[in-house]
Amino acid sequence: MYMERGSMDEPISLSVYGTTDFKNLNMRQRLAFCAAMAGHNIFITGGGGVGKSHLIAALERHMRGIVLTAPTGVAAVNIKGQTLDRFMGFNTEYKTVHQVRKMRRDVRDRLEKLQVLLIDEVGTARCDKLDLVDARLKAAKKSKEPFGGVQVIFVGDFCQLKPVLNTKTEDGKLFQHDYGNRIYAFESESWQAANIQPHVLNEYFRQDDEMQRKILRFLRLGREIPKAVHFINQLAKGDVRDDALILCTTNSRADDINEDRYQTLSGQERIYRCIIDGHFTTRPAAEVIKLKPGARVMLLSNNPEKGYSNGDMGDVVKLSPSIVTVMLDRGYSVDVEQKEWEEFEYVAGEKGIEKEVSATFVQFPIRLAYAITIHKCQGLTLDSAIVDLTGGSFAEGQTYVALSRVRSFNNLKLAKKLSPRDVKFSPLAVDFTEYASNAAIARTGEDLEQFPQAA
């Protein structure tokens, strides 16, 4: 059921407040939901495990005309949306705001009808990308308003993994020439002009232990790092199994571990090949999966009927052409069948923007899981893990992302003792995050007066 949005500060249809979706949100999720429905430009932030993805799904179900995008293909598939570049009609080359004002007819047609643009994982979007979105929407809408008058909803955490920039490439050099030391989306001129209202989600669903949440906040915000590191080194000696998932800093390290462990298995190997229909731009699972009985695996999708969730770990016990039987660490076996992932595109329709399936990818939602990179585990919730920072962490937010994946430090093991040097963070991202969070909390009373149903 879609709800009509209110214009700024107008009342919202009361029927949305009676839905199960709305009732299942906590107060801060409800405040963000109401602000979005009222037409505000908003930024929804919070650490890992606070329910950002859950809120996005609720917004899509109830907001007419909303388009879901994300900077990467994996993030877009996770929210059943489209990559930001593909929706906006951008290619991978570096462009200036002047160059993107001209666009293909089909791109202009859909942007003319765009009402609400949501960008998830905005923390990984560079500032130039937001300025390009702003310039193209202004051109398509023939409007000088920020983002051409389109309502924008940004979701993400700037204290997790930051935007990628290779300064050795020609595009990287052009970017530095135009933007200097700026890189984050909130440093863009378009963000500054759009009167973005921050909303913070601070009720954690992943970790129950208050001390663990406090330590993770220290890591995320760069506070009392020696104290936090000492606490983690004392507690993260979990009694995890030897083949628990290892979180690594590099692809090469993860690949080597997976290959070495897999080669020790002696059972009959079975090979599963994917089926792709259309131009599927990302790979939610491997195109070719090789499995043997006893292989350690991770499941890559949610299937409540079958009894497994994205991130579940287990061991392969039986292989057939159509089913992979996995004994989960939870203590029961599940029959995993092939999954069809869909990629979407948004097209101009008679009544506005319409969402269509553009491509499908069919494969078993399984991957070898002796090891995985920290980048690939962002967004996952794990029952146990081994964190391997061999060589040290090299990216800001990387250590926080790794340590915040597990439900409890009691089920976490460190391959080597953590050092304060392993905890890298961006003071700029921390300052902005604290500013946004404090502003959202200080505005709570005012927001509840405007949206009393959120209480």
C-alpha positions in Angstrom: 0.0 0.0 0.0 1.4 3.4 -1.0 0.7 6.5 1.0 0.5 10.0 -0.5 3.3 12.2 0.8 2.4 15.4 2.6 3.9 18.6 1.5 6.3 20.1 4.0 4.7 20.4 7.5 1.3 19.2 6.2 -0.4 16.4 8.1 0.0 12.8 6.8 -2.9 10.5 6.2 -3.6 8.7 9.5 -4.0 5.3 7.9 -0.2 4.8 7.8 0.0 4.9 11.6 -2.2 1.9 11.9 0.0 -0.4 9.8 2.1 -3.2 11.2 5.1 -1.6 9.5 4.7 1.6 11.5 3.9 -0.1 14.8 7.0 -2.3 14.5 9.3 0.8 14.2 10.9 2.3 17.4 10.5 5.9 18.2 13.5 7.2 16.3 12.7 5.1 13.2 9.1 6.5 13.4 10.3 10.1 13.6 12.5 9.6 10.5 9.6 7.8 8.7 7.2 10.7 9.5 9.7 13.3 8.4 10.2 11.5 5.1 6.5 11.2 4.6 6.1 14.9 5.3 8.5 15.7 2.4 11.7 16.7 4.4 15.1 16.1 3.0 16.7 13.8 5.6 19.8 11.9 6.6 19.3 8.7 8.5 22.4 7.5 10.4 23.4 5.2 13.1 26.0 2.5 13.8 25.8 -1.1 12.6 22.7 -3.0 13.6 20.3 -0.2 14.4 17.7 -1.0 11.7 18.5 1.3 8.8 17.7 -1.4 6.2 14.4 -2.2 8.0 13.4 1.4 7.8 14.2 1.6 4.1 12.0 -1.3 3.4 9.1 0.3 5.3 9.6 3.6 3.4 9.4 1.9 0.1 6.2 0.1 1.0 4.5 3.3 2.0 6.0 6.2 -0.1 4.6 6.8 -3.5 7.2 7.6 -6.1 10.3 6.7 -4.1 13.3 5.4 -5.9 15.9 3.2 -4.0 19.5 3.5 -5.0 23.0 2.8 -3.6 26.5 3.5 -4.8 27.4 -0.2 -5.4 25.7 -3.1 -7.1 25.7 -5.3 -4.0 24.2 -2.6 -1.8 21.6 -1.9 -4.5 20.6 -5.6 -4.7 20.3 -5.8 -0.9 17.6 -3.0 -0.9 16.0 -4.2 -4.1 17.0 -1.0 -5.8 19.3 0.2 -8.6 22.8 1.6 -8.6 22.9 5.3 -8.4 25.0 5.6 -11.5 22.6 3.4 -13.6 19.5 5.3 -12.4 21.1 8.7 -13.1 22.5 7.6 -16.4 26.2 8.2 -15.4 29.1 6.2 -16.8 32.2 5.4 -14.8 34.3 8.3 -16.2 34.9 11.4 -14.1 32.6 14.2 -15.0 32.0 17.8 -14.0 28.7 19.3 -13.1 28.6 21.1 -16.5 29.1 17.9 -18.4 26.2 16.0 -16.9 23.5 18.6 -17.7 23.1 16.9 -21.1 21.5 13.5 -20.9 19.8 10.8 -23.0 16.1 11.2 -23.6 15.2 8.1 -21.6 17.2 9.4 -18.6 15.5 12.8 -18.9 12.1 11.2 -19.1 12.5 9.3 -15.8 14.2 12.1 -13.9 11.4 14.5 -14.9 9.0 12.3 -13.1 11.2 11.6 -10.1 9.7 12.6 -6.7 11.8 11.0 -4.0 15.4 9.7 -4.3 16.8 7.5 -1.6 20.6 6.8 -1.5 21.6 4.0 0.8 25.2 3.5 2.0 25.7 7.2 1.3 28.9 7.0 3.4 30.6 5.3 0.4 29.4 8.0 -2.1 32.0 10.7 -3.0 31.1 14.3 -2.8 31.4 14.8 -6.5 28.7 12.1 -7.1 26.2 14.1 -5.1 27.0 17.3 -7.0 26.5 15.4 -10.3 23.1 14.1 -9.1 22.2 17.7 -8.1 23.2 19.2 -11.4 21.5 16.5 -13.5 18.2 16.7 -11.6 18.2 20.5 -11.9 18.7 20.2 -15.6 16.0 17.5 -16.0 13.5 19.3 -13.8 14.4 22.8 -15.2 14.7 24.0 -11.6 17.2 25.8 -9.6 16.0 24.2 -6.3 18.5 21.8 -4.6 18.3 18.5 -6.4 15.8 20.0 -8.8 13.1 20.1 -6.1 13.3 16.3 -5.7 13.1 15.1 -2.1 16.3 13.3 -1.0 16.7 10.7 1.7 20.3 9.8 2.5 21.0 6.7 4.6 24.3 5.5 6.0 27.1 5.8 8.5 30.1 7.9 7.6 32.1 6.2 10.4 32.1 2.9 8.5 34.0 2.3 5.3 34.7 5.5 3.4 34.5 6.4 -0.4 37.1 4.8 -2.6 39.6 7.2 -4.3 42.6 6.1 -6.3 44.7 9.3 -6.7 47.1 7.6 -9.2 44.5 7.4 -11.9 43.6 10.2 -14.3 40.1 10.4 -12.9 41.5 10.5 -9.3 43.8 13.4 -10.3 40.9 15.3 -11.9 38.8 14.8 -8.8 41.6 16.1 -6.5 42.0 19.1 -8.8 38.3 20.0 -8.4 37.7 18.9 -4.8 41.0 19.1 -3.1 40.9 17.2 0.2 37.1 16.8 0.2 35.7 13.3 -0.3 32.6 12.7 1.8 29.1 13.3 0.5 28.4 15.8 3.3 31.3 17.9 2.0 29.5 18.5 -1.3 27.9 21.9 -2.1 24.7 20.1 -2.9 24.4 18.6 0.6 25.0 22.0 2.2 22.3 23.6 0.0 19.6 21.1 0.6 18.7 21.7 4.2 19.3 18.1 5.2 17.6 17.2 8.5 19.5 14.5 10.4 17.9 11.6 12.1 19.8 9.2 14.3 18.9 5.6 15.0 20.4 4.5 18.3 18.5 1.4 19.4 20.8 -1.6 18.7 19.3 -4.9 17.6 22.5 -6.8 17.0 24.2 -6.5 20.4 22.4 -6.9 23.7 25.3 -6.2 26.0 25.5 -2.5 27.1 29.3 -2.6 27.7 29.9 -4.0 24.3 27.7 -1.3 22.7 29.7 1.3 24.6 33.1 -0.1 23.5 31.9 -0.2 19.9 30.7 3.4 20.1 34.3 4.3 21.3 35.7 2.6 18.3 33.2 4.1 15.9 33.8 7.6 17.2 37.5 7.4 17.9 37.1 7.9 21.7 39.2 6.3 24.4 40.9 4.0 21.9 43.5 2.5 24.3 40.8 1.7 26.9 38.5 0.1 24.2 41.4 -1.9 22.7 42.4 -3.2 26.2 38.8 -4.3 26.9 38.4 -6.1 23.6 41.8 -7.9 24.0 40.6 -9.1 27.4 37.2 -10.2 26.3 37.6 -11.4 22.7 39.0 -14.8 23.6 35.8 -16.6 22.6 35.6 -20.3 22.6 34.9 -20.4 18.8 35.5 -23.4 16.6 38.7 -23.5 14.7 36.9 -23.2 11.4 34.9 -20.1 12.5 34.7 -17.4 9.8 37.9 -15.4 9.5 37.5 -11.7 8.7 40.5 -10.5 6.7 41.6 -7.1 5.4 42.5 -8.2 1.9 40.9 -10.3 -0.9 44.1 -12.2 -1.4 44.3 -13.3 2.2 40.7 -14.4 2.2 41.1 -16.3 -1.1 44.2 -18.1 0.1 42.5 -19.3 3.3 39.4 -20.5 1.5 41.4 -22.4 -1.1 43.8 -24.0 1.4 41.0 -25.2 3.7 38.8 -26.4 0.9 41.6 -28.5 -0.7 41.9 -30.5 2.5 38.4 -32.0 1.9 38.4 -35.4 0.3 34.7 -35.8 -0.7 33.2 -35.8 -4.2 33.0 -32.3 -5.6 29.9 -30.9 -7.3 29.9 -27.8 -9.5 27.0 -25.4 -9.7 26.8 -22.8 -12.5 24.6 -19.7 -12.4 21.9 -18.7 -14.9 21.8 -15.0 -15.9 19.0 -13.4 -17.8 19.6 -9.9 -19.0 22.5 -7.7 -18.0 23.0 -8.4 -14.3 25.6 -5.9 -13.2 26.8 -7.4 -9.9 27.3 -10.9 -8.5 25.4 -11.7 -5.3 26.9 -15.2 -5.4 29.7 -16.7 -7.5 29.0 -17.6 -11.1 30.5 -21.0 -10.5 30.3 -22.6 -7.0 32.4 -25.7 -6.2 31.3 -27.6 -3.1 32.2 -30.8 -1.3 30.6 -32.5 1.7 32.1 -30.9 4.8 32.8 -27.5 3.2 32.3 -24.6 5.5 29.8 -22.2 4.0 27.8 -19.0 4.6 24.2 -18.6 3.4 23.6 -15.4 1.4 19.9 -14.9 1.7 17.0 -14.9 4.1 14.4 -17.7 3.9 12.2 -17.8 7.0 10.2 -20.7 5.6 13.3 -22.9 5.3 14.7 -21.6 8.6 17.9 -19.7 7.5 19.1 -16.1 7.3 21.7 -14.1 5.4 25.0 -14.7 7.2 24.1 -18.1 8.7 27.1 -20.4 8.9 27.2 -24.1 8.6 28.7 -27.2 7.0 27.7 -28.9 3.8 26.3 -32.4 4.6 24.8 -33.5 1.3 24.9 -32.3 -2.4 22.4 -33.0 -5.1 21.7 -31.2 -8.5 18.9 -29.1 -7.0 19.5 -29.0 -3.2 22.5 -28.3 -1.0 21.9 -29.6 2.6 23.7 -27.6 5.2 24.0 -28.3 8.9 23.7 -24.9 10.5 25.8 -23.9 13.5 22.4 -23.3 15.2 22.0 -27.1 15.4 19.7 -28.1 12.6 19.9 -28.8 8.9 18.3 -26.9 6.1 17.8 -27.7 2.4 19.1 -24.8 0.4 17.6 -24.4 -3.1 18.6 -22.0 -5.9 17.6 -18.4 -5.4 16.6 -15.9 -8.0 18.0 -12.4 -7.4 16.5 -9.5 -9.3 18.0 -6.2 -10.5 15.6 -3.4 -11.0 15.4 -0.3 -13.2 13.1 2.6 -12.9 11.4 3.9 -16.1 9.1 6.7 -16.9 5.5 5.5 -16.9 2.2 7.2 -17.6 1.6 7.8 -13.9 5.2 8.5 -12.8 8.2 6.3 -12.3 7.6 2.6 -12.5 9.9 -0.1 -11.1 10.7 -3.0 -13.4 12.8 -6.2 -13.2 15.7 -5.6 -15.6 17.8 -8.8 -15.1 17.8 -12.0 -13.0 20.6 -14.1 -11.5 19.9 -17.6 -10.4 22.4 -19.5 -8.2 22.6 -21.2 -4.8 22.9 -18.5 -2.1 26.0 -20.0 -0.8 29.7 -19.1 -0.5 32.8 -20.8 0.9 33.2 -19.3 4.3 36.5 -20.1 5.9 37.3 -16.5 5.3 35.8 -13.2 4.0 37.0 -9.7 3.6 35.9 -7.1 6.1 34.5 -5.0 3.2 32.2 -7.9 2.2 30.9 -8.5 5.7 29.6 -5.0 6.1 25.9 -5.3 6.9 26.1 -8.9 8.1 25.3 -10.1 11.6 27.5 -13.1 12.7 27.1 -15.5 15.6 30.9 -15.9 15.9 34.1 -14.8 14.0 37.8 -14.7 14.1 39.2 -11.2 13.2 42.6 -11.4 11.4 44.2 -8.0 11.1 47.6 -9.5 9.9 49.6 -6.6 8.5 47.3 -4.1 10.3 44.1 -2.4 9.2 44.6 0.0 6.3 41.1 1.7 5.9 39.3 4.0 8.2 36.4 2.3 9.9 37.7 -1.1 8.9 38.3 -2.4 12.5 35.0 -1.1 13.7 33.1 -2.8 10.9 34.9 -6.1 11.7 34.3 -6.0 15.4 30.7 -4.9 15.2 29.6 -7.9 13.1 29.3 -10.3 16.0 26.4 -10.4 18.5 28.8 -10.8 21.4 32.5 -10.4 22.1 32.3 -13.7 23.9 32.0 -15.3 20.4 34.8 -13.3 18.9 38.4 -14.3 18.7 41.4 -12.2 17.5 44.1 -13.8 15.4 46.5 -11.4 17.0 46.1 -8.9 19.8 44.5 -5.6 18.8 46.7 -2.5 18.9 45.5 1.1 19.1 47.2 1.5 15.7 44.7 -0.9 14.2 41.8 1.5 14.9 41.7 4.0 12.2 39.0 6.6 11.9 38.3 9.9 10.2 38.1 12.8 12.6 36.1 14.7 10.0 33.6 11.9 9.7 33.4 11.6 13.4 32.8 15.3 13.9 30.1 15.4 11.3 28.4 12.2 12.8 28.4 13.7 16.3 27.1 17.0 15.0 24.3 15.2 13.1 23.4 12.9 16.0 23.4 15.7 18.6 21.2 17.9 16.3 18.7 15.0 15.9 18.6 14.3 19.6 18.2 18.0 20.5 15.3 18.2 18.1 13.4 15.3 19.6 10.8 17.4 21.5 10.1 19.5 18.5 9.8 16.4 16.2 7.4 14.7 18.7 5.2 17.8 18.7 5.0 17.7 15.0 4.6 13.9 14.8 3.0 12.8 18.1 2.1 9.4 16.6 5.9 8.6 16.7 5.9 8.5 20.5 
